[in-house]
Each structure stands twice: as C-alpha cells, then as structure tokens.
Amino acid sequence: MAEVKLQNISVKYDKFTAVEDFSLTVKDGECFTILGPSPCGKTTVLRAICGFEKLADGEIFIDNKLVSSKRKKLQIAPEKRNIGVVFQDYAVWPHKTAFENIYYPLKKKKVEKKEAIKSTNDVLEQMKMANYTNRFPSQLSGGQQQRIALARALVSSNKLMLLDEPLCNLDANLREEMRFEIKELQRKNAITIIYVTHDQDDALVISDRVAVMDSKGKIRQVGKPEEIYKNPIDSYVYKFLGLSNFIELEKKSGKFYIKSTKYVFPYNIPNDVQDEECLFLACRPLNVKLCNTGEIKCTVKRVIYLGNIFEYRVMLGENEVRVQQDAYDASQGIIYQKGDICGIKFNELRYYNDVGEV
C-alpha cells in the first residue's frame, strides 16, 4: 500500500494555470475519489502524481518518498514511481493479445520470466479473463478491454493504482458491474486507488472517501460518501452530489413566501438564516410529495415513467420542482397527469443564501 501526499501543488501550461495551490492526502489502502465537473483540473492532478506533468510549485510524496518538487528541482520519472494507471480509453495495445498486454510491464521491469508468466496468469484469473488469454483487443468487448487495462495496472504496481474516468465508455450495466469489481480488486489486493471521475454514482459506490472539486479546481469538501451526501458543506456540494431542487424564498413583512406565489412558507426556518431577505430551499426529489391536500398548490407540467419510479416536473410559481415517487407506491395511490393541480409537501430541507453553480 502507499500513502499519497500533495502539498500546495500547481501545474501551469505557459500562462494558463490548470491547478493552483492544491493539497490532498490519500491514506494507505483506501479507495479515494476526486469528483468534479469537466474541466476542473482533476485529470491534471492525476497526471502530476504519475509524473506526466511537471510542477510549477509544491511537492508530491508517494509512500513517504518525495517524487516531485519544483523547489528541489526533483522529478522522478513515471516508470520509476511504481504506479499502475488505467486511462479513460483503456489504452490497451491493439497488436498485443490480452496476455501480452499484461505481461509487457513485467517484462520491462525485467521480472524473471517464470514469475512474470505466473503473475500474468494469476491476474487474468482474478479478472475473470483466463479464457481470453490469446485474444486481441479487437476481439474483446469494452468491458473485457477494461479488465485487461485493470489487470495490467495491477501487475505494474501492488501499491498504488490511478484510474482516470475508466468507466465512462461502458454501458449502464457494465458500469455497475465494473464498479463492484474495482472495489473488490482494491479490497483483495489491499492497494491504494485514486479514482478520478465526474460521475457521482461511481464516487458513491466505490469510494472510502471523496474530494469534491469545483469548476475552479478548489476542493470544497472531503469525507466519506454518506457524510458528504447527507451533510454537504455548501450549496455547491449539495447540488453536485445528487439530484436536487432549489426553490427561492423571499421575505415580505417578516414572513418568507415562495417567490412569485401567494404562499407563505409553512415550515420552520432555522434561526441562523432568519435574518436573510432571500433564501433558497434545497431538497431532493425523493423528499417531495404530491398529494390532494396541503397549503401549497402546484401544477403538474410533465410526467415521466422510469420503470421503478415516476418522475414529475411541477410548477410552483416560477419554480420548476422535480418530484420522484416509487412506482409501486404510485400504483397503490394516485398517479397524477399533466395539467393536474395538487398539493406539495417537503421534508429533509436545507436552506442556503445562494445556489451552487456546477
């Protein structure tokens, strides 16, 4: 396993600053995800750890060893950092078989041939690819090519693996399967994984901890997936990590109204935001309920059937609100239609004085 520590690193391309004053510590043996929109510099951070980018400032340590430092004029070559890397486009060699793709890094390291063959066969077995040893990438599916890329990264390093959006080219079912395989790979091999993605589902499923980056390349929050989802530090994190609604409230005569409606907001406003003149109510679609009664009325704009859920888009004044209801629950009660006027209720609310731009 390997701890990775980035201390105030910056990466520049001529006059453009891709990453500035960025610090992060990834613990031994954890699966750590850097989650953020494109482009925000997350891939640049990964490339700096690999050694593909030189630092304009700061230092990088891998397993307590300094590998990059502008101040000390140190830049350890990528091949000497003992890192396995999986790229977005797999980057498997098209002229090599599955076996040869995995065997090659061991050959470059001058691992004894018998041991290299055994290690290659072992990882092929682990990745459920033992029956595809002699196939070329063109004869493999996208998921199988991804397994070969993961296997090659695993033999390249038994300590640290860096994954750059590795699942973005796979279909939904394969993505789900590969998420669990990556997590199981990390658990079985006790390897440190740094995973870069813009996909919140990937981050929530595989991560021990997540760092949420904003579009300016700054880390807004670091924590366990459940902690960040349930207790986002600000409106940006709330909006980025999960489906969300933001409904504007405005104060009139000491009371908060839903903007552009006649409705007084009937829920208790926390004391720490009582003095605000304008607030945004934040809620998840699953925490909104449509009903035949209620003090607040809305109009159904759209009904979308998604198999296991019904999704409604309703208009509350000028606010479009997203509502999700379990399909079974809906079938036992009322399924609303476009144009219906109904009541709307909220729970698990949060309040912000701005809307996080993603």
Secondary structure, 3 states (H helix, E strand, C coil): CCCEEEEEEEEEECCEEEEEEEEEEECCCCEEEEECCCCCCHHHHHHHHHCCCCCCEEEEEECCEEEEECCCCEECCHHHCCEEEECCCCCCCCCCCHHHHHHHHHHHCCCCHHHHHHHHHHHHHHCCCHHHCCCCHHHCCHHHHHHHHHHHHHHHCCCEEEEECCCCCCCHHHHHHHHHHHHHHHHHHCCEEEEEECCHHHHHHHCCEEEEECCCCCEEEEECHHHHHHCCCCHHHHHHCCCCEEEEEEEECCEEEECCCCCECCCCCCHHHCCCCEEEEEECHHHEEEECCCCCEEEEEEEEECCCEEEEEEEECCEEEEEEEEHHHHHHCCCCCCCCEEEEEECCCEEECCCCCC
